[in-house]
Amino acid sequence: MVTMHVAAAVGTQDRDRIEPVVGENYWTPGDPDFGTASAPRFAFADPHAAGLFHAEDLSREAGDRIAVHNRGVHDVAAVVLLADGRSYVELLTPGSEIALPELDSLTYLQAPRTADGRPVLYGAVWVRDGRVMPVTVPIPTRREFLDQRYLTPWSAEWNGGVSGRHIRDAAAAGVSYQYRTGGSTFVVRNSGSDWIGVVHRSGTEFTFVECPPGGRAVFEFSPQSARAEVFSVVGRRGGGTAGHAPYMSRSGTVHPGWAGRPGEVTAYGSVVIMLGAPVYSALPKRNLYLAFSDRRPSRRERSERGECASRRERSERGECGSRRERSERGECASRREQGARPCRGFRR
């Protein structure tokens, strides 16, 4: 039996951010055509092309199990209608996400109105009893979104790996890995400007994790395991065909849209670990010390905190100098200096 897991994207949402004000270009409560006896003349847009998807993760804490993500390049308004009659609006800026209430609710995701004032809908997410229910104009699931963007273990053209694919230059793209022989942690780092995906195959189990620009994907496994741990890094697909947005027939019936054909698969390479040692590597390996160093705060950050780490920085700030200068100030900084002679101003 083959088991597959889809892991959440690396990174956390800033829930303390100030939400942008939703402009008058969206269909929101209080508008003359909102909540009327007859529905307005909707227009529709393709949620796949807009980079929208919803994710349902029942393993997360209550209140954070259902979320809508905007991975596109335009703002998207979310109108949340609760079963008790309350409603509110949130704006998803590019790259952001919002948690949906687990109370019974219906959330409309929309683009700005058309030039003639028609509301534009991408689709809706209906939540009942804490679960996402089917609707006529659905927002793609995370799995559907990932399959359109990357090669995944559930893709139609998946053949067990990335061999025979269009291979990109991992070093030029800023893709690398870290692993210490005998260790139980494998890390893929993305210092480039594009999102990447990582497929981890462990025996018959597959896990897919997205990694944002400047982020990293961390995997835990047993180095004593005799089975191969295969980590394959994939990039965004190229080409493909456009999908179709939902539409309304002449009879007034709303029909769901459909996704386009996924584009050409791209990949950066793979690394294979067996018994705690790499046996194959087609990705650049990042030095563990350098990986630690690039997480240290910058000179500017240290300065803002009133810290300085290098002799040059301390010298520029007049906080340290040569041995002679420190001696003239009655200071001594090292044990060697203290042993050589007493600091001026103090008696031995």
N, C-alpha and C positions, 0 to 999 in steps of 0.2 A: 504493500500500500504506500502510495506517495503522499506525503503531507506537505502542505505549503502554508507559509505564513507571510503576511504583509505587515511590515513594521512601519511605525509612524516616521514621518520625516524628522530628521535631526533638527533640534531647535525648539524654542518655547515661544508662546505668544505673550506679548506684553499686555497684560490685562489692565494695567494702570494707565495706559495711554489715553489721551483725550480724543474722543471720537470726533472725526470731522463732521461738520454740519451738512446734512443732506439737503441739496438744493431743490428748487421748485421743478427741476426737470424730471423728477421721478414721481411715480404713482404712489402716493402715501395717504395715510388716514387724514381726513380733513379736506381733501380735494373734492371738488364738486362731483367727480365721477367715481369716487371711492365709496363702497358700501351702498350703492344704489340698487334699486329693485332689478334693473337690467344691467348686465355686465357691459363694460365699455368695449369698444372695438380694439381688441388687443392686436399688437404686432408681436412677432416672436424672433428670437435670436438663438444662435447655436451655442449651447453651453460648452461643448467640446472645444470649439474654436476660442471661446472666452477663457479657457483654462480653469473652469469651475468643477469642483467635485465635492461630495460629502463623504465623511468617514464615520463609521460606527464602530466603537471599540468598547465592548462591555467590560473589559478588564480594567478600565480606568475608573477613577473615582467618580462618584455620582456628581452630576452637574457638568461633567467634562467628557462625556462619553460620545456625544454626537456633535460634529463640527462641520462647518462649511468652509472650504478653502478657495481662495482666489489666487491662482497662479498665472493669471493673464497680465495684461499691460494696462487695463482700464479699471476704473472704479465700478463697483457693483453695489446696488442698494438691496438690502434684505428687509422686507416687511414681515414681521412676526405677528401672527394673529393667534392669541391664546383662546382656549375653549371657554374661559370665563368672561370673554368679551374684551379683555385688555389687548392692547397692541403697542408695538414700538418698532422703531426703524433703526437699523445699523448700516454703516457704510463699510464695505470691504475694499480697502485700498489694495493695489497690486502687492502680492506676497503675504497678505494677512489672512487671518482666519477668525471665525467667531464660533463660540459654543452655542448650540441651540438648547432651549429648555427641554427637559425630559417630561414636562407636562404635555398634555395633549395640545398640539399646536399645528399650524400650517404656515410655512415660510415661503414667500414669493421672492425670487431673485430676479432682478431686473436691470436693464440698461436705461439710459436717459430716454425720455419720450422722443417720438419722431418729430419732424418739423411741423406736422399738422396736429401735434398734441396727443397722439395715440400712445398709450402705455406699451412698453416693450418688455416682454417676459422671456427669461432664459428657461424657467421651469420652477418647480416647487418641491419642497421637502415636507412630507406629512409625518408627524410623530404621534404615535398612539401607544399608551402604556409603556413609554420609554423605548420603543422600537420604531425604526423607519418603515413606513408602509408604502406600497406601490401607488403611484399616481399616473395620470395621463401624460403629463409633461415632466418627466423625472430629470433631476440633476444627476450626472454620472456618479457612480461609486468610485472610491479610491482605486479599486482594482481595474475598473474600466479606464480611468484616467491614466494609470501607469501603463496599461497595455497599449494605449494609443501613443504614448511618449517613448517607451523603452521596449527592449526585448525582455520579457519576463518568463518565468517557468510555466505560465499558463497561456503564453502566446501561441498562436496557431503554428508558427514557424520554429518553435523551440525544438532543438535537437539535442539537448543535454548540455550545451555549453555555447561558447562564442567562437569556436573554430570555424573558419571559412567565412567569417563576417568581415565587414569593412572596418579595418583596425585603424584607429586614430593614434596620433603621437601623444602618449601619456605624459611624457616629460614636458612637452610644449603646453599641454593643457593643465599642468599643475596637479596631476594625479600621481599619488605615491602611496606606499604602504609602510607600516612599521610592524616588526615582529622580532622578538628575542627568542632564540632557540630554547626550546623547553618551556616557553611561556604559554599561558592559557588565554591571552588576549591578542587579537589581530585587529589592526586599525587601518582603515583606508582614509587618507587625507585628501581633501579637495581644496587646493589653494588657487584654483582657476576661477573663471567668471561664469561658468555654466553649471547647472544641476547635473548630477550623475546618479546612476543607480548601481547597487552592488547586489549580486546574487550569491548567496552562500549555500552551497550544497554540502550536506553532511549525511552521507549514506543516501537514504531515500527521502530525506527531509530537505525542503527548500525554504529559504527566507530571503525576502527582497526588502532592501532598505534604500531610501533616497538620501542623498547627501547634498546639502546646499553649498553654494560658493562660500569658501572660507570655513567650511565645517568638516566634520569627520564622522565616520561610521565605525562603531566599535562592536566587535563580536567576541563572545566568550565560548570556549570549547575545551575539551580535555586533551592535553598533549599526550596522554597515555593511550588514547584511542587508536586502534589499528586501522580505522577507516580514513579515507582521504577527506580532508577539509578543503574544498575548492571555493575560492573567492574570485568571482568574475565581475569586472567593472564595465558597465555599458553606458553609452551616451545617448543623447536624444536622437530619435529617428529623423531621417531626412526625407523630404518629399512626401509622398502619399496623396490621397485625394480628400477633398473637403467633404464634410458631413452635411446634413440637412437639418435646419431648425424645425421645431414644431410648426404646424400650419393649421389654418382653419379652412375647411371646405365651404362650398357655397351654401350648404345646408346649415352652417353655423357650428358644425361638429369640429372639435379640436383634436388633431391627430399628433402623436408623438413624432419627434424627429429621429435621426439615426446618425451614428458616427461614420466618418469617412474611412477609407482603407488606410491602415497604418503604413508609414513610410519605410524606407530602407533601414535595416538595423545597423547601428554603429557600436563599436566596442573599443576598449583601451587595453584589454589583456586580462590574464588570470594569474593567480598564485595558488599553488597546491602545497598543503602542509600535511605531512604524515609522521606520526610518532614524535611530534614536537619539533620537526625540522622541515624547512622548505625543500621540496624535491623538484619544483618547477616554478619559475618566476618570469613573467613577461611584463612586469611593472617596475618602475624605479623604486628602490628601497630608500626610505628616509632615515637618516641617522637619528637614533633615539635622543642623543644629546641636543641635536639641532631642533628636533621636534619639541623638546622641553624649552629650549631657549626662545623659540618664536612665540611661546606663550607668556614669556616674561613681559612686564609692562615696558612701554617705550620710555625713552628719556624724558619726553614731554609729560607723560603720565606720572613718572616718578617725581619730576620737578613740581607738578601741581600738588602732589601729596607731601611735599617737603622732604623728599628722599633723594639720595643720589648714590649711585652704585659704583661709579668708576672714579679713579684718581683724577682723571682729566676733568670730570664734572665738578668734583669737590674743589679742585684747584681754581676752576673758572669762577666758582662761587666764593672763593677766598676762604674756604673752610679747611684747607690743608695745603701744604707746600712741601718743600724739600726737607730733609732732616735738619739742615742748618736753620731753616725758617722756623720749624717747629721748636727747635731748641731755643732760639732767640725769644720765642713767645712763651717759653717755660712749659712747653708741651712735649710729650713723647708718646708715640702711638703704638710702637711694637715692643714685644718682650725683649727682642734683641737689643733695641735702643735702651730700654730700661736697665738691662744687664750691663751695657757698656758704660753707662754713666748715669747719675741721677738726673732727673728732670730739674731744670732750674726752678727755683721757688720752693722746692721741697728738700728736706734733709733725709739722708738715708738712715 
